[in-house]
Amino acid sequence: MEWNDRVVVLDHPIVQHKLAILRDKHTPSNEFRDVVRELSLFETYEAIRDLPLTNVFIQTPIAPFDAKQITGRKVAFVPILRAGLGMVDGALEVIPRARVGHLGMQRNEETHEPESYYDKLPRDIASRRVYVLDPMLATGGSAEAAVKYLREAGVSGTIRFLCLVSAPEGIERLLAADDDLIIYTCAIDDGLNENAYIVPGLGDAGDRIFGTE
């Protein structure tokens, strides 16, 4: 299955080590939250690799110097509630001045399709580089609905979707839904079971982050 450069898999040894901790059903919620934050930091670092730079003339303690600073559109992180909240702190460690919007999407356990229940975006979302955060990309329903909502809110250019674990079904659906989107993930798992959960996956990320299993 070929996705070219629209899917970026973080295969760093530390990322894979941390991911093993998340997958372990014996990992307690507090440690699970910490690892989600750490992986989100690593993933955000990778996802902002193409931020544009501009030359800035500065004076070091030794000599004048032409340095580089980030320029261009500002950043907005948009977690999909509720599990996406677990990724926000890690992302903000990389870009502390980023704005944070929220989209509430809840999966209907019978249809496995998303149902929206909350939205709150920065007023200038249309002028920002947008990074959507959600630990799991399973069926892709919530992700597709979130991206569609953002487009309708005026977001243009490339939307970057950051998840920790993904299924091929979700990747295919999300890429087909939007031509200007890149997915960042720490793992592409085997697929979905009869309940539309990722296999082997790591369970319900929201329940494990907030201890509501």
Secondary structure, DSSP 8 states (H G I E B T S, - for coil): ---GGGEEE---HHHHHHHHHHH-TT--HHHHHHHHHHHHHHHHHHHTTT--EEEEEEE-SSSEEEEEEE-SS-EEEEEEETTTHHHHHHHHHH-TT-EE-EEEEEE-TTT--EEEEEEE--TTGGGSEEEEE-SEESSSHHHHHHHHHHHHTT--S-EEEE-SEE-HHHHHHHHHH-SSEEEEES-B-SEE-TTS-EES--S-HHHHHHT--
